[in-house]
Amino acid sequence: MISNLSELKDSVLLRRFLKDNGCKALQKIGPEAAQKVACNVEDVLRLIWTPSFQQLQSLQKRFLSGMISFEEVDKFFNDFKGNQKYEDLTKEVRLITSRNGSQGPAPNSDIDARIRQIKQYHKLHNCIDAARIVLDFKTSKGLEGNFQVVEDLLNQVCLNLT
């Protein structure tokens, strides 16, 4: 545990999992008990560290295999939108995949391919948002004309992503 924690100490995702599982642990033992009794090392290991590390490993496997869902991309990687943030995302993914079990670190080309896919997904969402704005503007101003391409884009994308 200590060596993993030491290597992954800068991981934003691990910290998120630790925080979430820490809150779950507090709910499990109850607020009154949490104030009176400190958790022992075994409790921290069982209730917080182990589930957090397992979640991180599971996310890593789905990310590298390409089996990560759009919902998970939104949930875990939405904070990494934007050009500078994609560099942070790349660092984060390299960090969490540096301990890729017996297979060794994931190849940078695999990581870069997945990052490109996430960028494309985020760009697609920007296009969806823009199409909604255009159609809302059309409706609010009572504009007439051929907006079929925008409507088709919005309808097609919404059908495939929901």
N, C-alpha and C positions, 0 to 999 in steps of 0.2 A: 504494500500500500504506500509506504513512504517514498519508495523510488518512483512509482507512478505519479504520485502527488507532486513530487519535486520536478519531474519532467513536464508535467501538465499544469503547473501552477499559474501560467499566464493564459490558460484557455478560458475564453469568455463562455463557451458552451458548458464546460465542466463547472464553472462557478454558478452558472444558471441552474444546472441540474442539482448541484449541492444545495443551493438556496431553496429550490422547490422541494427537495427531499427533506431538508431541514424543517421546513414548514409542515410537511406531512408528518414528520416525526413528532413535532410539538403537538399536533392535533391528536396523534395516536396516544401519547402519554398524558395528554390533558394539560390545560394551562396551569391549574393549581399544582399539579405534580412537577411541572417544569420549573416553577418558581422555588419549590421546596427541595427538589432532588436534582443534583447534577447527573447528566448521563455519564455512564462509564464508557470506556474505550470500546468494549464489545457492542454496546448499543449504538454508538456512533458508526462503527464499522458496519453493523447489520442494517441499521435504519437509514443511514445517509450515504456513506462512502460506496458500499457495494452496489446499491441500486443506481447511484449516479454514474459510477464507472461502467456498469453494464449498459446504461442508456447511451453513454458516449460511444462505447464500442459498437453497439447496434446501429447507431446513427452513422458511424464511420463506415461500417460494412455496406449499409444501404446507399450511402453517398458514393462510395467507390464503385459499386456494382451498377449504379444508375437506377436503382430500384426505389429511390427516395420519392415520396409523393409530393405533389404541388403544395399540399397542405403543410407538409413538414418544411418545405423550402420557405413558405411564408412564415411559419412559426419560428424557425431557427435562424434563418438567414436574411430576414427582412431588414434587420438593423444594419446589414452590410451593403445596402443599396448605394449607388453613386461611385464615381471613378476612384476616389481615394479609398472608399470603404471596400472596394473589391480587392485592393492590395491587402487590407486587413483580413478579409475573408480568406484570401490565399494563404496568409500567414497562419490563420487559425486552422485551416484544413491541413496544412503541412504539419502543424504541431500535433493535431489529434491523430493524424495518420502516421506519425513518426514511429509509433509502436504498433505496427500492423501484424502483430502476432509472429508466427514462425515465417511469414512471407517477407518480413523486412519492410522498410518504408515503402509507401506507394510511389510509383514512378511519377515524376513531375508532369509528364505528358498526360497521365490519367487525371491528375488533379486539375491541370489547366483545361482539359476538355470539359470537365464537370463545371468548372467556374464559368467557362464560356456558355454552357447551357443555362446556368442560373442567370447570367447577364441577359441572354436572349429572352428568358422567361420574364425577367423584370421589364425589359423593353416592350414585350408584348403587352404586359399590364399597363404600361404607359400609353400604348396605342389604344387600348380598351378605354382607359380613362379619357383620352382625347376624343374618341368617338362619342362617348357619352356626353361630354361637354358640348360638342358640335350639335348633337341631336337635341340636347336640352335647350341650347341657344336657339336652334331652329324652331322648336316648339314655343318657347317663351316670346319670341319676336314674331311668330306667325309667318315665318319664311316659307316660301314655296320654291320648288325646284326639285332637281333630281339628287336626292341624298341616298340613293339606293346602294352605292358602293359602301358608304359609311354604315348604313343599316345592315348590309350583308356581313361586313367585317365584324360588327358588334354581335350580331346573331350567331355567326359561325364560331367565333371565339368563345362566346358564352356557353354555347352548346358543348364544346369540347373541353372546357376547363371546369365545368360545374358538375 
